[in-house]
Amino acid sequence: MPLAAGAFAQVSPNDRIRIATIGIGGMGTADTNAALTVPGVELAAVSDVYDGRLVRAKEVYGSHLFTTRDYREILARRDIDAVIVGTPDHWHARISIDAMNAGKDVYCEKPMVQRIEEGAAVVAAQKKTGRILQVGSQRVSSIIYEKAAELIRAGAIGEFNLVEAWWDRNSAIGAWQYSLPPDASPDNIDWDRFLGHAPKRPFEPVRLFRWRNYQDYGTGVAGDLFVHLFSGMHFILNSTGPERVFATGGLRFWKDGRDVPDVMLGLYDYPKTAHHPEFTLFLRVNFVNGAGETSGFRFVGSEGVLTVGNHVTVAKQPRQTEPGYTINTFPKALQERFLAGYRAQYPEQRPNADSMRPVSEDKYMPPRGYSDHQHHHQNFFAAVRSRKPVIEDAEFGFRAAGPALASNVSYFEKRQIAWDPVGIRVKA
Ligand SMILES: NC(=O)c1ccc[n+]([C@@H]2O[C@H](COP(=O)([O-])OP(=O)(O)OC[C@H]3O[C@@H](n4cnc5c(N)ncnc54)[C@H](O)[C@@H]3O)[C@@H](O)[C@H]2O)c1
């Protein structure tokens, strides 16, 4: 329900910013709390399809809150400047577009869209309405990722050729087995509104509370986690995306009715651009990892390796000054001839203290208590006030979501995908 242009809220630099959260489960709550750390931001309203979460919102944020099952009632309110979209993935595009058309700025959780086909419309709506839309992959605002970008640009690891990123988990909650509220019933859940454009189905609360496990509402491990790795890496390298996508994996352990894999590997070819050389990306998500949870990046270069996790490390080990030899399968006489030539070029030296090679490892730590999530919200609200563009806008969000979702196409259709990183689409 678009509002007339004159009804659009305008926020001046000193004004309070009144926000509403649409979908106030785990991340909607975390986003709301991060937003409320920004001076001048106030929560005015909340929407959710499960009444229990509306009750909880009033318990936590105050009984004055306006609450509704129907997010369009929030968009119709003229006192709301911006919305946080914390719903399952299949609602992101619809609600973000409706919100921008209603004159609201939008903080939309990742992945920006559930289907590749939805991306262009979100980008177009942002351009048409001029609203601020920031996607919720918080690494894009992280000073840790900014440091990694700066080091790579300055040549800290030479020319990189491979990027690896992974996310390993080994817990039920890590594998999305979230708790089901014991009171879940058709009386306190707006089931049809949860389903939205997904196929109609009879009431089955597990599909709402564990929506990630179903292709109808979620985007699998690729849309949930690869997308963070894409957005973080695209930010570090100023990259637009790969041109070839291949993913494989399987459902190996969490056979709880889900129709998405719990182990997934992706391989991506990135073409040379003005910002980076040609390189290969390898992504892994594994929910069946007996050693527990780890996540990170390795940028592998000709002069060193830069890892990014909760801090940045640059490790370097110079190559040997001699090339070395592999001659013991040659006939003896030939070995001797080879060695004579080799030693003429590289005279034998007894190892001494000077021949010790410096192996260095430099660590860059963020300040204690640093939160990229809060930083991401600060950047969003700064843009709401200044009207200056954010980095992780609709186009950036689609460039990260696109190859993640193309990974699902590759996995389910068992084929490699030719991806157009400029047009942000699957190549015909
Ligand atoms: N940035 C991050 O690090 C991060 C972390 C976790 C989740 N997320 C993203 O946040 C989003 C929410 O994930 P979550 O873990 O909070 O899920 P969740 O199930 O805890 O919360 C989703 C909420 O949306 C509600 N909902 C469903 N349909 C709705 C509709 N039409 N209108 C209003 N409310 C609706 C549900 O009832 C639920 O309360 C997802 O897109 C996820 O990918 C991002």
The ligand as an SDF file (V2000), in Angstrom:
LIG
                    3D

 44 48  0  0  0  0  0  0  0  0999 V2000
   23.0340  -11.0500   10.1890 N   0  0  0  0  0  0  0  0  0  0  0  0
   23.1450  -12.1720   10.8850 C   0  0  0  0  0  0  0  0  0  0  0  0
   24.1790  -12.4980   11.4500 O   0  0  0  0  0  0  0  0  0  0  0  0
   21.9240  -13.0350   11.0320 C   0  0  0  0  0  0  0  0  0  0  0  0
   21.8720  -14.0040   12.0390 C   0  0  0  0  0  0  0  0  0  0  0  0
   20.7040  -14.7500   12.1810 C   0  0  0  0  0  0  0  0  0  0  0  0
   19.6580  -14.5620   11.2930 C   0  0  0  0  0  0  0  0  0  0  0  0
   19.7520  -13.6470   10.2940 N   0  0  0  0  0  0  0  0  0  0  0  0
   18.6350  -13.4400    9.3510 C   0  0  0  0  0  0  0  0  0  0  0  0
   17.5470  -12.8800   10.0680 O   0  0  0  0  0  0  0  0  0  0  0  0
   16.3150  -13.3590    9.5480 C   0  0  0  0  0  0  0  0  0  0  0  0
   15.4910  -13.9620   10.6830 C   0  0  0  0  0  0  0  0  0  0  0  0
   16.1700  -15.0720   11.2040 O   0  0  0  0  0  0  0  0  0  0  0  0
   15.9130  -15.5480   12.7160 P   0  0  0  0  0  0  0  0  0  0  0  0
   16.9560  -16.4950   13.0800 O   0  0  0  0  0  0  0  0  0  0  0  0
   15.6860  -14.3570   13.5660 O   0  0  0  0  0  0  0  0  0  0  0  0
   14.5200  -16.3400   12.5290 O   0  0  0  0  0  0  0  0  0  0  0  0
   13.3700  -16.4670   13.6190 P   0  0  0  0  0  0  0  0  0  0  0  0
   12.5130  -17.5910   13.1850 O   0  0  0  0  0  0  0  0  0  0  0  0
   13.9490  -16.4800   14.9950 O   0  0  0  0  0  0  0  0  0  0  0  0
   12.5670  -15.0990   13.4490 O   0  0  0  0  0  0  0  0  0  0  0  0
   11.7630  -14.8210   12.3320 C   0  0  0  0  0  0  0  0  0  0  0  0
   10.5020  -14.1350   12.8510 C   0  0  0  0  0  0  0  0  0  0  0  0
    9.7280  -13.6730   11.7410 O   0  0  0  0  0  0  0  0  0  0  0  0
    8.3450  -13.9260   12.0460 C   0  0  0  0  0  0  0  0  0  0  0  0
    7.6020  -13.8880   10.7870 N   0  0  0  0  0  0  0  0  0  0  0  0
    7.4370  -14.8620    9.8550 C   0  0  0  0  0  0  0  0  0  0  0  0
    6.7080  -14.3940    8.8100 N   0  0  0  0  0  0  0  0  0  0  0  0
    6.3960  -13.0930    9.1220 C   0  0  0  0  0  0  0  0  0  0  0  0
    5.6570  -12.0740    8.4530 C   0  0  0  0  0  0  0  0  0  0  0  0
    5.0860  -12.2840    7.2610 N   0  0  0  0  0  0  0  0  0  0  0  0
    5.5160  -10.8810    9.0660 N   0  0  0  0  0  0  0  0  0  0  0  0
    6.0720  -10.6340   10.2890 C   0  0  0  0  0  0  0  0  0  0  0  0
    6.7920  -11.5710   10.9620 N   0  0  0  0  0  0  0  0  0  0  0  0
    6.9610  -12.7700   10.3630 C   0  0  0  0  0  0  0  0  0  0  0  0
    8.3880  -15.2590   12.7620 C   0  0  0  0  0  0  0  0  0  0  0  0
    7.2240  -15.5170   13.5020 O   0  0  0  0  0  0  0  0  0  0  0  0
    9.6060  -15.0750   13.6570 C   0  0  0  0  0  0  0  0  0  0  0  0
    9.2830  -14.4890   14.8930 O   0  0  0  0  0  0  0  0  0  0  0  0
   16.6750  -14.3610    8.4610 C   0  0  0  0  0  0  0  0  0  0  0  0
   16.5770  -13.7690    7.2000 O   0  0  0  0  0  0  0  0  0  0  0  0
   18.1120  -14.7400    8.7530 C   0  0  0  0  0  0  0  0  0  0  0  0
   18.8400  -15.0930    7.6000 O   0  0  0  0  0  0  0  0  0  0  0  0
   20.8600  -12.8710   10.1670 C   0  0  0  0  0  0  0  0  0  0  0  0
  1  2  1  0
  2  3  2  0
  2  4  1  0
  4  5  1  0
  4 44  2  0
  5  6  2  0
  6  7  1  0
  7  8  2  0
  8  9  1  0
  8 44  1  0
  9 10  1  0
  9 42  1  0
 10 11  1  0
 11 12  1  0
 11 40  1  0
 12 13  1  0
 13 14  1  0
 14 15  2  0
 14 16  1  0
 14 17  1  0
 17 18  1  0
 18 19  2  0
 18 20  1  0
 18 21  1  0
 21 22  1  0
 22 23  1  0
 23 24  1  0
 23 38  1  0
 24 25  1  0
 25 26  1  0
 25 36  1  0
 26 27  1  0
 26 35  1  0
 27 28  2  0
 28 29  1  0
 29 30  1  0
 29 35  2  0
 30 31  1  0
 30 32  2  0
 32 33  1  0
 33 34  2  0
 34 35  1  0
 36 37  1  0
 36 38  1  0
 38 39  1  0
 40 41  1  0
 40 42  1  0
 42 43  1  0
M  CHG  2   8   1  16  -1
M  END
$$$$
